[in-house]
Amino acid sequence: MAAARILVVGGSLGGLLAANLLLRAGHAVTLLEKAPASLDGRGAGIVTHSRLVDALRAAGVRVDEQLGVSVTQRVALDVSGQLQASLDCPQVLTSWSRLYALLMAALPAEHCRLGQQVSSVEQDAGGVRVSCTGGERYEADLLVASDGIRSTVRAALAPEVQPRYAGYLAWRGVCDEAMLSAHTRDTLFGHFGFGLPPGEQMIGYPVAGAGNSTRLGERRYNFVWYRPADEAVELRRLMTDGDGVHHAGGIPPHRVNPREVERMREAAHRLLAPQWAEVVDKTTQPFLQPIFDLSSDRLAFGRVALMGDAAFVARPHVGMGVTKAGEDALALVESLAHHGATPAALHYFETLRLAPGQAVVERGRRLGAYLQARAGQTGATLNPPADDPGREAIGVLRETAIDLARVGAAFAA
């Protein structure tokens, strides 16, 4: 198979996975990222799955105990801080910054172009041409768009595909292990933790700390607290900073209104176990993530393909975002091996990845609907009735962010 010239648009984890895998398959790869500098430091915790590990190894990343923090058990704590339910479920939890550092180190610097904002894409029988806002132009045989939920490339090719707000958001953050009390470290830190107030859901797990350290005492605890917020009033208020500026596309962490952070912390003390309230209190800069769905009905457009979050965004309950991108990248390599640098290869890629992408979005919606249904029922609660301790909680523990490839779909039935 002759080497193809391939442009990858988007330098986050999905784009880096694709660029590394395609490069190691013998192709001439150029990655275009709109940010003018490294993206290191963005993002928070990531749940790993077996297929993500496969993709990382294929991308040239050494996978060992430094990948993340291992846990063996999931626990749910009730509002008093007592154990509500538990489940044995070994997993490795890592962080966005850790994976970014590993994937950037694997990609030779000459294949990465920063500060390249794509403005237009043209294609014909001979190839694809990309223009950037700074005047730069690139030509290739194929283009892979991995430029996220607000993909510029997708907007040009499939403008009808738009993110859809799910009706709730997530407060997120990380807290240093060394800041936490012995009680919280003993009862929560070493586990994949859950808190289940009525109509809401808190999850958390340990990740690497500063310098990607996984040493005892140097790690961090990553939390994600799902809370309902109607789009017209609450979401708009939360996405407006202290100066009254509304950030419709996402509010930067340092611009989140301190009054909203304080309200969130007060709610944690009312609704969650004391251990969770302590984690929230000791998190320096909590940030906000509105939850969206995005589902494409096409992935191949001639010589251009969509992958990762440019193609599908599933709610974080499934814990599959980066794994899904890794599976996409593996499928791209397979498709080019079968069909060369042709539109037929991207069509084959679509046959491999369209249905799985749609399925993971639907699974995320189902898990979110489980949460929302209880939020909408008067007096409903995710806490179990007194005569059946742990019934509801154990269902949430069994379904959230599990590796279906390892445990089987029956585990989440």
C-alpha positions as a Markdown table, in Angstrom:
| # | Residue | x | y | z |
|---|---|---|---|---|
| 1 | Met | 0.0 | 0.0 | 0.0 |
| 2 | Ala | 1.4 | 3.4 | -1.0 |
| 3 | Ala | 1.8 | 6.0 | 1.7 |
| 4 | Ala | -1.0 | 8.6 | 1.7 |
| 5 | Arg | -0.8 | 12.3 | 2.5 |
| 6 | Ile | -3.3 | 12.8 | 5.4 |
| 7 | Leu | -4.4 | 16.0 | 7.2 |
| 8 | Val | -5.8 | 15.6 | 10.7 |
| 9 | Val | -7.7 | 18.6 | 11.9 |
| 10 | Gly | -7.8 | 18.9 | 15.7 |
| 11 | Gly | -4.9 | 18.4 | 18.1 |
| 12 | Ser | -6.8 | 17.1 | 21.2 |
| 13 | Leu | -6.7 | 13.4 | 22.2 |
| 14 | Gly | -8.7 | 12.1 | 19.3 |
| 15 | Gly | -6.6 | 13.9 | 16.7 |
| 16 | Leu | -3.4 | 12.8 | 18.4 |
| 17 | Leu | -4.5 | 9.2 | 18.4 |
| 18 | Ala | -5.4 | 9.4 | 14.7 |
| 19 | Ala | -2.1 | 11.2 | 13.8 |
| 20 | Asn | 0.1 | 8.7 | 15.7 |
| 21 | Leu | -1.7 | 5.6 | 14.4 |
| 22 | Leu | -1.7 | 6.8 | 10.8 |
| 23 | Leu | 1.9 | 7.8 | 11.0 |
| 24 | Arg | 2.9 | 4.4 | 12.3 |
| 25 | Ala | 1.0 | 2.8 | 9.5 |
| 26 | Gly | 3.3 | 4.5 | 7.0 |
| 27 | His | 1.4 | 7.6 | 6.0 |
| 28 | Ala | 2.6 | 11.2 | 5.6 |
| 29 | Val | 0.6 | 12.9 | 8.4 |
| 30 | Thr | 0.2 | 16.6 | 9.2 |
| 31 | Leu | -1.9 | 17.6 | 12.3 |
| 32 | Leu | -3.5 | 21.0 | 12.3 |
| 33 | Glu | -4.5 | 22.5 | 15.7 |
| 34 | Lys | -6.1 | 26.0 | 16.0 |
| 35 | Ala | -4.6 | 26.7 | 19.5 |
| 36 | Pro | -1.3 | 28.6 | 19.2 |
| 37 | Ala | 0.3 | 26.7 | 22.0 |
| 38 | Ser | 0.2 | 23.3 | 23.7 |
| 39 | Leu | -3.2 | 22.2 | 25.1 |
| 40 | Asp | -1.5 | 20.6 | 28.2 |
| 41 | Gly | -3.4 | 21.3 | 31.4 |
| 42 | Arg | -6.9 | 21.2 | 29.9 |
| 43 | Gly | -9.5 | 18.7 | 30.9 |
| 44 | Ala | -9.8 | 16.5 | 33.9 |
| 45 | Gly | -10.3 | 12.8 | 34.7 |
| 46 | Ile | -10.7 | 10.0 | 32.1 |
| 47 | Val | -11.9 | 6.4 | 32.6 |
| 48 | Thr | -9.8 | 4.0 | 30.6 |
| 49 | His | -11.2 | 0.9 | 28.8 |
| 50 | Ser | -9.5 | -2.0 | 27.1 |
| 51 | Arg | -9.9 | -0.6 | 23.6 |
| 52 | Leu | -8.4 | 2.7 | 24.6 |
| 53 | Val | -5.3 | 0.8 | 25.9 |
| 54 | Asp | -5.2 | -1.1 | 22.5 |
| 55 | Ala | -5.2 | 2.2 | 20.7 |
| 56 | Leu | -2.6 | 3.8 | 22.9 |
| 57 | Arg | -0.2 | 0.9 | 22.4 |
| 58 | Ala | -0.8 | 1.0 | 18.6 |
| 59 | Ala | 0.0 | 4.7 | 18.8 |
| 60 | Gly | 3.4 | 4.1 | 20.3 |
| 61 | Val | 2.5 | 4.9 | 23.9 |
| 62 | Arg | 4.1 | 2.7 | 26.6 |
| 63 | Val | 1.3 | 1.6 | 28.8 |
| 64 | Asp | 2.4 | 0.7 | 32.3 |
| 65 | Glu | 1.5 | 1.5 | 35.9 |
| 66 | Gln | 2.2 | 5.2 | 35.2 |
| 67 | Leu | -0.8 | 5.5 | 32.9 |
| 68 | Gly | -3.1 | 6.2 | 35.8 |
| 69 | Val | -4.4 | 5.2 | 39.2 |
| 70 | Ser | -5.9 | 1.7 | 39.7 |
| 71 | Val | -9.0 | 1.2 | 41.8 |
| 72 | Thr | -10.7 | -2.1 | 42.6 |
| 73 | Gln | -14.1 | -1.0 | 44.1 |
| 74 | Arg | -16.9 | 1.3 | 43.6 |
| 75 | Val | -18.7 | 2.8 | 46.6 |
| 76 | Ala | -21.8 | 4.9 | 47.0 |
| 77 | Leu | -22.1 | 7.1 | 50.1 |
| 78 | Asp | -25.4 | 8.3 | 51.5 |
| 79 | Val | -25.9 | 11.9 | 52.8 |
| 80 | Ser | -24.6 | 10.9 | 56.2 |
| 81 | Gly | -21.3 | 9.6 | 54.8 |
| 82 | Gln | -22.1 | 5.9 | 55.4 |
| 83 | Leu | -21.7 | 3.2 | 52.8 |
| 84 | Gln | -24.8 | 2.8 | 50.8 |
| 85 | Ala | -23.7 | 0.3 | 48.2 |
| 86 | Ser | -20.4 | -1.2 | 46.9 |
| 87 | Leu | -19.3 | -3.1 | 43.8 |
| 88 | Asp | -16.0 | -4.8 | 42.9 |
| 89 | Cys | -15.0 | -3.3 | 39.5 |
| 90 | Pro | -11.2 | -3.0 | 38.8 |
| 91 | Gln | -10.4 | 0.0 | 36.6 |
| 92 | Val | -7.5 | 2.4 | 35.8 |
| 93 | Leu | -8.4 | 6.1 | 36.0 |
| 94 | Thr | -6.2 | 8.6 | 34.2 |
| 95 | Ser | -6.3 | 12.3 | 33.3 |
| 96 | Trp | -6.6 | 14.3 | 30.1 |
| 97 | Ser | -3.2 | 15.9 | 30.7 |
| 98 | Arg | -1.5 | 12.6 | 31.2 |
| 99 | Leu | -2.8 | 11.1 | 27.9 |
| 100 | Tyr | -2.0 | 14.4 | 26.1 |
| 101 | Ala | 1.6 | 14.3 | 27.3 |
| 102 | Leu | 2.0 | 10.7 | 26.3 |
| 103 | Leu | 0.5 | 11.2 | 22.8 |
| 104 | Met | 2.4 | 14.4 | 22.2 |
| 105 | Ala | 5.6 | 12.7 | 23.1 |
| 106 | Ala | 4.9 | 9.9 | 20.6 |
| 107 | Leu | 4.2 | 12.3 | 17.7 |
| 108 | Pro | 7.4 | 13.8 | 16.1 |
| 109 | Ala | 7.2 | 17.6 | 16.3 |
| 110 | Glu | 7.5 | 18.1 | 12.6 |
| 111 | His | 4.1 | 16.5 | 12.0 |
| 112 | Cys | 2.2 | 19.0 | 14.2 |
| 113 | Arg | 1.2 | 22.6 | 13.2 |
| 114 | Leu | -0.1 | 24.8 | 15.9 |
| 115 | Gly | -2.1 | 28.0 | 15.4 |
| 116 | Gln | -3.8 | 26.7 | 12.3 |
| 117 | Gln | -7.5 | 27.6 | 12.2 |
| 118 | Val | -9.2 | 25.9 | 9.3 |
| 119 | Ser | -11.4 | 28.3 | 7.3 |
| 120 | Ser | -12.3 | 26.3 | 4.3 |
| 121 | Val | -12.1 | 22.8 | 2.8 |
| 122 | Glu | -12.2 | 21.9 | -0.9 |
| 123 | Gln | -11.9 | 18.6 | -2.6 |
| 124 | Asp | -12.0 | 16.9 | -6.0 |
| 125 | Ala | -11.0 | 13.6 | -7.6 |
| 126 | Gly | -7.3 | 14.5 | -7.1 |
| 127 | Gly | -7.3 | 15.3 | -3.4 |
| 128 | Val | -8.4 | 17.8 | -0.6 |
| 129 | Arg | -7.2 | 21.3 | 0.0 |
| 130 | Val | -7.4 | 23.2 | 3.3 |
| 131 | Ser | -7.1 | 27.0 | 3.8 |
| 132 | Cys | -6.4 | 28.5 | 7.2 |
| 133 | Thr | -7.2 | 31.9 | 8.6 |
| 134 | Gly | -3.6 | 32.9 | 8.6 |
| 135 | Gly | -3.3 | 32.3 | 4.9 |
| 136 | Glu | -1.6 | 28.9 | 5.1 |
| 137 | Arg | -2.8 | 26.2 | 2.7 |
| 138 | Tyr | -2.4 | 22.4 | 2.8 |
| 139 | Glu | -3.0 | 19.7 | 0.3 |
| 140 | Ala | -3.5 | 16.0 | 1.0 |
| 141 | Asp | -5.2 | 12.8 | -0.3 |
| 142 | Leu | -7.5 | 12.6 | 2.7 |
| 143 | Leu | -8.7 | 14.8 | 5.6 |
| 144 | Val | -9.7 | 13.5 | 9.0 |
| 145 | Ala | -11.7 | 16.0 | 11.1 |
| 146 | Ser | -11.3 | 15.5 | 14.8 |
| 147 | Asp | -12.0 | 19.1 | 15.8 |
| 148 | Gly | -14.5 | 18.5 | 18.5 |
| 149 | Ile | -18.1 | 19.2 | 19.3 |
| 150 | Arg | -18.0 | 22.6 | 17.5 |
| 151 | Ser | -16.2 | 21.2 | 14.5 |
| 152 | Thr | -15.5 | 23.7 | 11.7 |
| 153 | Val | -15.2 | 20.9 | 9.2 |
| 154 | Arg | -18.5 | 19.3 | 10.2 |
| 155 | Ala | -20.3 | 22.6 | 10.1 |
| 156 | Ala | -19.2 | 23.0 | 6.4 |
| 157 | Leu | -20.2 | 19.5 | 5.4 |
| 158 | Ala | -23.2 | 18.7 | 7.6 |
| 159 | Pro | -24.5 | 22.0 | 9.1 |
| 160 | Glu | -27.7 | 20.3 | 10.2 |
| 161 | Val | -25.8 | 18.3 | 12.8 |
| 162 | Gln | -25.8 | 20.4 | 15.9 |
| 163 | Pro | -25.1 | 19.8 | 19.6 |
| 164 | Arg | -28.3 | 19.3 | 21.6 |
| 165 | Tyr | -28.4 | 20.4 | 25.3 |
| 166 | Ala | -29.4 | 17.5 | 27.6 |
| 167 | Gly | -31.1 | 19.7 | 30.3 |
| 168 | Tyr | -28.3 | 19.4 | 32.9 |
| 169 | Leu | -24.7 | 20.3 | 33.5 |
| 170 | Ala | -21.7 | 19.0 | 35.4 |
| 171 | Trp | -19.7 | 20.8 | 38.0 |
| 172 | Arg | -16.1 | 19.4 | 37.7 |
| 173 | Gly | -12.8 | 19.8 | 39.5 |
| 174 | Val | -9.8 | 18.1 | 41.1 |
| 175 | Cys | -8.7 | 18.2 | 44.7 |
| 176 | Asp | -5.2 | 17.3 | 45.9 |
| 177 | Glu | -5.0 | 14.1 | 47.9 |
| 178 | Ala | -2.8 | 15.8 | 50.5 |
| 179 | Met | -5.5 | 18.4 | 51.3 |
| 180 | Leu | -8.1 | 15.8 | 52.4 |
| 181 | Ser | -8.8 | 14.5 | 55.8 |
| 182 | Ala | -7.8 | 11.0 | 56.9 |
| 183 | His | -11.4 | 10.0 | 57.0 |
| 184 | Thr | -12.1 | 11.1 | 53.4 |
| 185 | Arg | -9.0 | 9.4 | 52.2 |
| 186 | Asp | -9.9 | 6.2 | 53.9 |
| 187 | Thr | -13.6 | 6.1 | 52.9 |
| 188 | Leu | -13.6 | 7.7 | 49.5 |
| 189 | Phe | -10.3 | 8.6 | 47.9 |
| 190 | Gly | -9.2 | 5.1 | 46.9 |
| 191 | His | -12.5 | 4.2 | 45.2 |
| 192 | Phe | -14.6 | 5.1 | 42.3 |
| 193 | Gly | -17.1 | 7.0 | 44.3 |
| 194 | Phe | -20.8 | 7.9 | 43.9 |
| 195 | Gly | -23.2 | 10.3 | 45.6 |
| 196 | Leu | -26.9 | 10.1 | 44.7 |
| 197 | Pro | -29.0 | 13.0 | 45.9 |
| 198 | Pro | -32.5 | 13.2 | 44.5 |
| 199 | Gly | -32.4 | 14.0 | 40.8 |
| 200 | Glu | -28.6 | 14.5 | 40.7 |
| 201 | Gln | -25.5 | 12.4 | 40.6 |
| 202 | Met | -22.0 | 12.9 | 41.9 |
| 203 | Ile | -19.1 | 10.6 | 40.8 |
| 204 | Gly | -15.4 | 10.8 | 41.5 |
| 205 | Tyr | -12.2 | 8.9 | 41.3 |
| 206 | Pro | -8.4 | 9.3 | 41.9 |
| 207 | Val | -6.2 | 10.5 | 39.1 |
| 208 | Ala | -2.5 | 11.5 | 38.8 |
| 209 | Gly | -1.5 | 14.7 | 40.5 |
| 210 | Ala | 1.0 | 17.5 | 39.6 |
| 211 | Gly | 3.6 | 16.4 | 37.2 |
| 212 | Asn | 1.4 | 13.3 | 36.4 |
| 213 | Ser | 2.6 | 11.7 | 39.6 |
| 214 | Thr | 0.7 | 8.6 | 40.8 |
| 215 | Arg | 2.6 | 8.3 | 44.1 |
| 216 | Leu | 0.8 | 8.0 | 47.3 |
| 217 | Gly | 0.0 | 11.4 | 48.7 |
| 218 | Glu | 0.7 | 13.2 | 45.4 |
| 219 | Arg | -2.5 | 12.2 | 43.5 |
| 220 | Arg | -5.7 | 14.1 | 43.0 |
| 221 | Tyr | -9.4 | 13.3 | 43.3 |
| 222 | Asn | -11.5 | 14.1 | 40.2 |
| 223 | Phe | -15.2 | 14.8 | 40.7 |
| 224 | Val | -18.1 | 15.3 | 38.3 |
| 225 | Trp | -21.4 | 16.5 | 39.8 |
| 226 | Tyr | -24.4 | 16.3 | 37.5 |
| 227 | Arg | -27.1 | 18.9 | 38.3 |
| 228 | Pro | -30.3 | 19.9 | 36.4 |
| 229 | Ala | -30.3 | 23.4 | 34.8 |
| 230 | Asp | -33.0 | 24.7 | 32.5 |
| 231 | Glu | -31.5 | 26.2 | 29.4 |
| 232 | Ala | -33.3 | 29.6 | 29.3 |
| 233 | Val | -32.7 | 30.7 | 32.9 |
| 234 | Glu | -30.3 | 28.6 | 35.0 |
| 235 | Leu | -27.9 | 27.6 | 32.3 |
| 236 | Arg | -27.7 | 31.2 | 31.0 |
| 237 | Arg | -27.0 | 32.4 | 34.6 |
| 238 | Leu | -24.3 | 29.9 | 35.2 |
| 239 | Met | -22.6 | 30.6 | 31.9 |
| 240 | Thr | -22.4 | 34.3 | 32.7 |
| 241 | Asp | -19.3 | 35.5 | 34.5 |
| 242 | Gly | -19.0 | 38.0 | 37.3 |
| 243 | Asp | -18.7 | 40.9 | 34.8 |
| 244 | Gly | -22.0 | 40.0 | 33.2 |
| 245 | Val | -20.5 | 38.5 | 30.0 |
| 246 | His | -22.3 | 35.5 | 28.7 |
| 247 | His | -20.2 | 32.6 | 27.4 |
| 248 | Ala | -22.6 | 30.6 | 25.3 |
| 249 | Gly | -20.0 | 28.2 | 23.9 |
| 250 | Gly | -18.5 | 27.3 | 27.3 |
| 251 | Ile | -17.3 | 29.4 | 30.2 |
| 252 | Pro | -13.5 | 29.3 | 30.9 |
| 253 | Pro | -12.8 | 27.9 | 34.4 |
| 254 | His | -11.3 | 31.2 | 35.7 |
| 255 | Arg | -14.4 | 33.1 | 34.5 |
| 256 | Val | -17.0 | 31.1 | 36.5 |
| 257 | Asn | -18.8 | 33.5 | 38.8 |
| 258 | Pro | -17.5 | 33.0 | 42.4 |
| 259 | Arg | -21.1 | 33.4 | 43.7 |
| 260 | Glu | -22.1 | 30.4 | 41.7 |
| 261 | Val | -19.2 | 28.4 | 43.0 |
| 262 | Glu | -20.2 | 29.3 | 46.6 |
| 263 | Arg | -23.8 | 28.3 | 45.9 |
| 264 | Met | -22.6 | 25.0 | 44.6 |
| 265 | Arg | -20.5 | 24.4 | 47.7 |
| 266 | Glu | -23.4 | 25.2 | 50.0 |
| 267 | Ala | -25.5 | 22.7 | 48.1 |
| 268 | Ala | -22.8 | 20.0 | 48.5 |
| 269 | His | -23.1 | 20.4 | 52.3 |
| 270 | Arg | -26.9 | 20.0 | 52.1 |
| 271 | Leu | -27.2 | 17.2 | 49.6 |
| 272 | Leu | -24.0 | 15.1 | 49.7 |
| 273 | Ala | -21.9 | 13.1 | 52.1 |
| 274 | Pro | -19.5 | 15.1 | 54.2 |
| 275 | Gln | -16.6 | 13.4 | 52.3 |
| 276 | Trp | -18.0 | 14.9 | 49.0 |
| 277 | Ala | -18.5 | 18.3 | 50.6 |
| 278 | Glu | -14.9 | 18.3 | 51.7 |
| 279 | Val | -13.7 | 17.4 | 48.2 |
| 280 | Val | -15.8 | 20.2 | 46.7 |
| 281 | Asp | -14.6 | 22.7 | 49.4 |
| 282 | Lys | -11.0 | 22.0 | 48.8 |
| 283 | Thr | -11.1 | 22.1 | 45.0 |
| 284 | Thr | -9.4 | 25.3 | 44.0 |
| 285 | Gln | -11.1 | 26.1 | 40.7 |
| 286 | Pro | -14.3 | 24.1 | 40.0 |
| 287 | Phe | -15.5 | 24.5 | 36.4 |
| 288 | Leu | -18.7 | 24.0 | 34.5 |
| 289 | Gln | -19.6 | 21.6 | 31.6 |
| 290 | Pro | -23.0 | 21.8 | 30.0 |
| 291 | Ile | -24.0 | 18.3 | 28.9 |
| 292 | Phe | -24.7 | 17.9 | 25.2 |
| 293 | Asp | -25.6 | 15.1 | 22.8 |
| 294 | Leu | -24.3 | 15.1 | 19.2 |
| 295 | Ser | -25.0 | 12.3 | 16.7 |
| 296 | Ser | -24.1 | 12.2 | 13.0 |
| 297 | Asp | -25.8 | 10.2 | 10.3 |
| 298 | Arg | -22.8 | 10.3 | 8.0 |
| 299 | Leu | -19.1 | 10.1 | 8.7 |
| 300 | Ala | -17.7 | 10.0 | 5.1 |
| 301 | Phe | -17.9 | 13.0 | 2.7 |
| 302 | Gly | -15.8 | 12.0 | -0.3 |
| 303 | Arg | -12.2 | 12.5 | 0.8 |
| 304 | Val | -13.1 | 13.9 | 4.3 |
| 305 | Ala | -14.1 | 11.8 | 7.4 |
| 306 | Leu | -15.4 | 12.9 | 10.8 |
| 307 | Met | -14.2 | 11.1 | 13.9 |
| 308 | Gly | -14.2 | 11.5 | 17.7 |
| 309 | Asp | -16.3 | 14.4 | 19.1 |
| 310 | Ala | -16.6 | 15.9 | 15.7 |
| 311 | Ala | -18.8 | 12.9 | 14.8 |
| 312 | Phe | -20.5 | 11.9 | 18.1 |
| 313 | Val | -20.6 | 13.3 | 21.6 |
| 314 | Ala | -22.1 | 11.0 | 24.2 |
| 315 | Arg | -23.0 | 12.1 | 27.7 |
| 316 | Pro | -20.1 | 11.4 | 30.1 |
| 317 | His | -22.1 | 8.7 | 32.1 |
| 318 | Val | -20.7 | 6.2 | 29.6 |
| 319 | Gly | -17.1 | 7.3 | 30.1 |
| 320 | Met | -16.3 | 6.5 | 26.5 |
| 321 | Gly | -15.2 | 9.8 | 24.8 |
| 322 | Val | -11.5 | 9.1 | 24.4 |
| 323 | Thr | -12.0 | 5.3 | 24.0 |
| 324 | Lys | -14.5 | 6.0 | 21.1 |
| 325 | Ala | -11.9 | 8.2 | 19.5 |
| 326 | Gly | -9.3 | 5.5 | 19.8 |
| 327 | Glu | -11.6 | 3.0 | 18.2 |
| 328 | Asp | -12.2 | 5.5 | 15.4 |
| 329 | Ala | -8.5 | 5.9 | 14.8 |
| 330 | Leu | -7.9 | 2.1 | 14.7 |
| 331 | Ala | -10.8 | 1.8 | 12.2 |
| 332 | Leu | -9.2 | 4.5 | 10.0 |
| 333 | Val | -5.9 | 2.6 | 9.8 |
| 334 | Glu | -7.8 | -0.6 | 9.0 |
| 335 | Ser | -9.9 | 1.1 | 6.3 |
| 336 | Leu | -6.8 | 2.6 | 4.5 |
| 337 | Ala | -5.1 | -0.8 | 4.7 |
| 338 | His | -8.0 | -2.3 | 2.8 |
| 339 | His | -8.9 | 0.4 | 0.3 |
| 340 | Gly | -5.9 | 2.8 | 0.1 |
| 341 | Ala | -6.2 | 6.6 | 0.3 |
| 342 | Thr | -9.6 | 6.8 | -1.5 |
| 343 | Pro | -13.1 | 7.8 | -0.7 |
| 344 | Ala | -13.9 | 4.1 | -0.6 |
| 345 | Ala | -11.7 | 3.8 | 2.4 |
| 346 | Leu | -13.6 | 6.5 | 4.2 |
| 347 | His | -16.9 | 4.9 | 3.2 |
| 348 | Tyr | -15.7 | 1.6 | 4.7 |
| 349 | Phe | -14.7 | 3.5 | 7.9 |
| 350 | Glu | -18.2 | 4.8 | 8.0 |
| 351 | Thr | -19.6 | 1.3 | 7.8 |
| 352 | Leu | -17.4 | 0.3 | 10.8 |
| 353 | Arg | -18.0 | 3.3 | 13.0 |
| 354 | Leu | -21.4 | 4.8 | 12.3 |
| 355 | Ala | -23.5 | 2.3 | 14.2 |
| 356 | Pro | -21.2 | 2.0 | 17.2 |
| 357 | Gly | -21.1 | 5.8 | 17.5 |
| 358 | Gln | -24.8 | 6.1 | 17.4 |
| 359 | Ala | -25.1 | 3.3 | 19.9 |
| 360 | Val | -22.9 | 5.0 | 22.5 |
| 361 | Val | -24.8 | 8.3 | 22.2 |
| 362 | Glu | -28.1 | 6.4 | 22.8 |
| 363 | Arg | -26.6 | 4.6 | 25.8 |
| 364 | Gly | -25.5 | 8.0 | 27.2 |
| 365 | Arg | -29.1 | 9.3 | 26.7 |
| 366 | Arg | -30.5 | 6.2 | 28.4 |
| 367 | Leu | -28.3 | 6.7 | 31.4 |
| 368 | Gly | -29.1 | 10.4 | 31.5 |
| 369 | Ala | -32.8 | 9.7 | 31.2 |
| 370 | Tyr | -32.5 | 7.4 | 34.2 |
| 371 | Leu | -31.2 | 10.4 | 36.1 |
| 372 | Gln | -33.6 | 12.9 | 34.6 |
| 373 | Ala | -36.7 | 10.7 | 35.1 |
| 374 | Arg | -36.1 | 10.6 | 38.8 |
| 375 | Ala | -35.4 | 14.3 | 38.9 |
| 376 | Gly | -38.8 | 14.9 | 37.3 |
| 377 | Gln | -40.8 | 12.8 | 39.7 |
| 378 | Thr | -42.3 | 14.5 | 42.7 |
| 379 | Gly | -40.7 | 13.0 | 45.8 |
| 380 | Ala | -38.6 | 10.6 | 43.7 |
| 381 | Thr | -35.2 | 9.7 | 45.0 |
| 382 | Leu | -32.2 | 7.7 | 43.9 |
| 383 | Asn | -31.6 | 6.7 | 47.6 |
| 384 | Pro | -33.0 | 3.2 | 48.2 |
| 385 | Pro | -36.1 | 2.6 | 50.4 |
| 386 | Ala | -35.3 | 1.4 | 53.9 |
| 387 | Asp | -36.5 | -2.1 | 53.3 |
| 388 | Asp | -34.2 | -2.6 | 50.2 |
| 389 | Pro | -30.9 | -1.0 | 51.0 |
| 390 | Gly | -28.6 | -0.4 | 48.0 |
| 391 | Arg | -31.2 | -1.4 | 45.3 |
| 392 | Glu | -31.2 | 1.8 | 43.3 |
| 393 | Ala | -27.6 | 2.7 | 44.1 |
| 394 | Ile | -26.2 | -0.6 | 42.9 |
| 395 | Gly | -27.9 | -0.2 | 39.5 |
| 396 | Val | -26.1 | 3.1 | 39.1 |
| 397 | Leu | -22.8 | 1.6 | 40.1 |
| 398 | Arg | -23.3 | -1.2 | 37.6 |
| 399 | Glu | -24.0 | 1.0 | 34.6 |
| 400 | Thr | -21.9 | 4.1 | 34.9 |
| 401 | Ala | -18.6 | 4.3 | 32.9 |
| 402 | Ile | -18.0 | 0.6 | 32.7 |
| 403 | Asp | -15.9 | -1.3 | 30.1 |
| 404 | Leu | -18.5 | -3.3 | 28.2 |
| 405 | Ala | -15.7 | -5.0 | 26.2 |
| 406 | Arg | -14.5 | -6.6 | 29.5 |
| 407 | Val | -17.5 | -7.2 | 31.6 |
| 408 | Gly | -20.0 | -7.9 | 28.8 |
| 409 | Ala | -23.3 | -6.1 | 28.1 |
| 410 | Ala | -25.1 | -8.3 | 30.6 |
| 411 | Phe | -23.3 | -6.5 | 33.4 |
| 412 | Ala | -25.1 | -3.3 | 32.4 |
| 413 | Ala | -28.4 | -4.9 | 31.6 |
